[in-house]
């Protein structure tokens, strides 16, 4: 692994494996937490709210954006989770 915490390194590894170093937010979540291996990550809270993977992924992406390593390209009129995640730096 690199100098990053495991989730951030997994995000970087997943994006590096893509030819264009980008993938949709949902596809990235699916790759990081495959539903067949992590079914609880895909369940919604009993009180409502996002699936279990959404908050850790959002935080990791925000921290990668602050470090100028990756960002989420959000389409016009869309909010978080509707765009593509793009790796900005070469393979780390």
N, C-alpha and C positions, 0 to 999 in steps of 0.2 A: 504494500500500500504506500501511499505518499504521505504528505505532511498533513492531510486532512482527516477529520473524524470519519468514521466508517460510512455514514449515510452520504456525506458530501463526496467522498471518494467513489462510492457506488454510482452517484449521479454523473460524475466526471467520466468514469469508466463506461457507463451506458451511452453517453453522448459521444465519446471518442470512438466507440464501435460503429457508430452510424456514419455513412459516407459523407453526409453534409454536416455532421456534428450538430444535428437538431432533431427533435422529435416532439410530438404533441405532449402536452402536460399529462393527459390521461394515459397515453401510451408509455410514458416514462414511469408513471405510478404502477402501471400493469407490469412493467419489466422489473421494477424494484420490489414489488409485493405481489407476485403471482397469486391470484385468488385460490388456486388449488393448494398452494403451500401456506398461504396466510389468509384464510377466510375471514378471520375476525377483523383484519385491516379494512375489509370492504363492507363491513356492517355499519349501519348508521347508528348514532347514539339513540338510546331509548328516549332521550329528552329532545330529540331533533338535532340538527347540525350535520356537519360533513362526515364522510367516512373516516375511519381511523387513520388512514395514511395522509390525509389532506394537510393537517397542521404541521407534522414533522417535515413533509415535503416543502410546504410553503416557507417554513422557517429556514430550511437548508438553502432553498433557492434565493431567499432574501439575503442570506449571508454570503452566498456565492456572488450575487449581484453587487453587494457592497465591496467585495474583494475584486470586482471587475473580471470575474472568471466566466460567468454565465448570466443569462437573463431570460425572462419570459416575454416573448413578443405577443402583445395582446391585440387582437383585431379590434377595429373600430366598433364601439358599442358593446364590446365584450368586457367581462371582468376577469379577475384572476381565475386561472384554471381553464381558460378557453383558447389559449394561444399555444405557440410552440416554445419549447425551451431550447435555447441556443448556447452552445459552448463558444466562448470568445477567444480562448487561448489555444495554442497547439496542445497536443497530447501531453499530459503532465505525468 
